Amino acid sequence: MTRIFLATLGTETNTFASFPTGLSQFRNYVWSEQGIAAIPPSHTSAPARTWVRLAQAAGWEVVEGLHARARPSGTVTRAAYEHMRDRILAQLAQAGPVDAVLLNLHGAMVAEGYDDCEGDFVSRVRQIAGPATRIGVILDPHAHVDHVLIDAADIVVILKTYPHVDYEERAEEVFDLVARAMAGKIEPVTAIFDCRCMGIFPLTRPGPMPGFMADLCAAEGRDGILSLSLNHGFPWADVPNAGAKMLAVADGDRAVAERAARKFGERFYDSRAEAALPFTPFDEAMAEAAVVGDKPLLLADLADQTGSGAPGDTTHILRALIEAGIRRAAIAIFWDPLAVGVCFDAGVGARFRMRIGGKFEPYSGPPLDAEAEVLLLRRDARQAQQTGSNSLALGDVAVIRVEGIEVLMATRRVGVFVPELFEDHGITIADKQVIAIKNLYKHTDVFAPLVRKQLYVAAPGTSNPNWHELPFRRLPRPMWPLDPDPLGRDRS
Ligand SMILES: [Zn+2]
């Protein structure tokens, strides 16, 4: 009987964030030693869930190891990474011989002493599983990928969407390719092309990306190509294997894989400037915020977006709105458990001088001291999600009014994913001049009908998009946009 082992291990590490990621951040997000079915469905659990379903349908025996994910944050502690890695390796060893290992990883986990956790982890999986076992890996496109991981695995497939909505399809793809390899029908070989660029490359905005991804998909399953993946790279990480990479998996023919990786990698490189999300300088964004329009302006403070490891407690935009005299504004979500606790003690209707934000790490910047009125308090609040996932826990929420501006604070570090978050907590969007959120891009499409314009603001913070200002030391160079034309193709 065919036996497979599967596990989940991942987070996205912002190496510029000074706060470490310990075991509790995994235990409090996605954590199961009793199989993936034991925890609520979510996008991060979807690959393992899909693999269990497909394996059971095929009549295979499934052995599940640990499933663990943490939200993006600072460097993972050595103890946490080694504990989870060694736990899964022990479970794999205990499982005995398996025909395949399927791993749901993120791809951008950095731990103390480990620049490349996935390369280290999958290499050790290979040592235990042996050369005949097929290893399939699914990654987020905001990953760091090099030959260590590619050589240790048989198949690496990366999500093709950003915002990410294709966890299930890509899991099915990994399963299908691994099953065919196990049956001896294909012999996957992978090539990797280093695109030498970094940035944020959404797929749902006009520009070259939608067409590029459509052509990528169309080229799969033809001319010996089994799978094509673009790794965007995660730009807030100072590691030697960072940057965008193109992966091509061919059937038995390395030259075919290399040609495809180069062809699509160069095409992506040539469109990099157009494909990258443009950022608005802080001052320009605040000038635009002063304009009164028929709908609100949306400011996405991506430098303090929790989705790429920032704390979510900087006060730069809140302070600038107050100083500009803008009163019809709302801002969310401040991660400030201390302030929320004080509001719960004070009660709804209380007015007092309080300290907001600016607490968690050096990049948090100064707090804001101001007169506040408590408008709403809610224990165990939740935020609805766009897709089939369960709603997201916010912890306890306090909404306050500061100088006319409504501020939503929570005890859990979460971004804004749906506009309903505001209305559900008593904040009207339609009558506002400015809505500010601590997000990068994921919210864009759902907010589009409600706002006159969206700006991706380069305020100060942990996830500063002014790449030139980040203290990179170990990033491979040349790397666009720090270096203008690393592959020397701009004039060709
Ligand atoms: Zn991602």
Residues whose N, C-alpha, C, O or C-beta is under 5 A from the ligand:
A	BS01	ZN	D140 P141 H142
